């Protein structure tokens, strides 16, 4: 990666550069480091036993299981969608291509709460297909299927949006060469396209997983907040905090914080690997 036109490699910051660097560090301390320290300090404010009791509580375990189940369903679906959408957008020309790209970005522009309300209007008891679901004894809203659908909707752009610029930058020369040598579409994808984007897929999966585990707004609307049944980890944290159980709330919050930190570490590893492999 080459330095920008106004950046001298190896040049140390001076004057205004030091001021800007100091402001950036200050913002990071206030908005990132201090909150992280606060979460862990509050979680262990009364010692290790209350912390262990909070994260091993049956409601916390149920919430963790539901979050994991939801993530385990949403992430693979979004990965398949992201790969196929990115492949179609970057390798082919077709009608509606711009519309598809715009639709992928919809969850970025729509409030998660609004997204949850849309699912209620669609699958709720008085929604568009609600009566049909009730007749067949199927429940989507205030049940696991609704939570999964809301999570899929909120997180489906992440893999696609990671892969689209990557595949555009790589171009189609290698795929065209493979086709010229007699490879069919499936062989070209498995032997050329997929190996070239594998780290982009991993990166997208990591980000998608962290977002799915931490989703609150849309899930809060469709879950019904049924304690021990439809509460995910973020919703369980909210309930504990509203009950003035700060130690319990921050103890459970540390689990989500650890997921975010692990995702950040994996992200940096992937970025360094890409930088090392780039010419």
BELHUTA-V773223 format. One record per helix or strand. SS is the DSSP state (alpha for helix, beta for strand). FROM is the first residue (numbers start at 0). LEN is the number of residues. If there is no record, write none. Layout:
# BELHUTA-V773223
SS_FROM_LEN, SS_FROM_LEN
This chain:
# BELHUTA-V773223
alpha_15_28, alpha_47_8, alpha_57_34, alpha_96_8, alpha_105_4, alpha_111_12, alpha_129_6, alpha_143_12, alpha_156_14, alpha_172_8, alpha_184_30, alpha_216_7, alpha_232_10, alpha_245_32
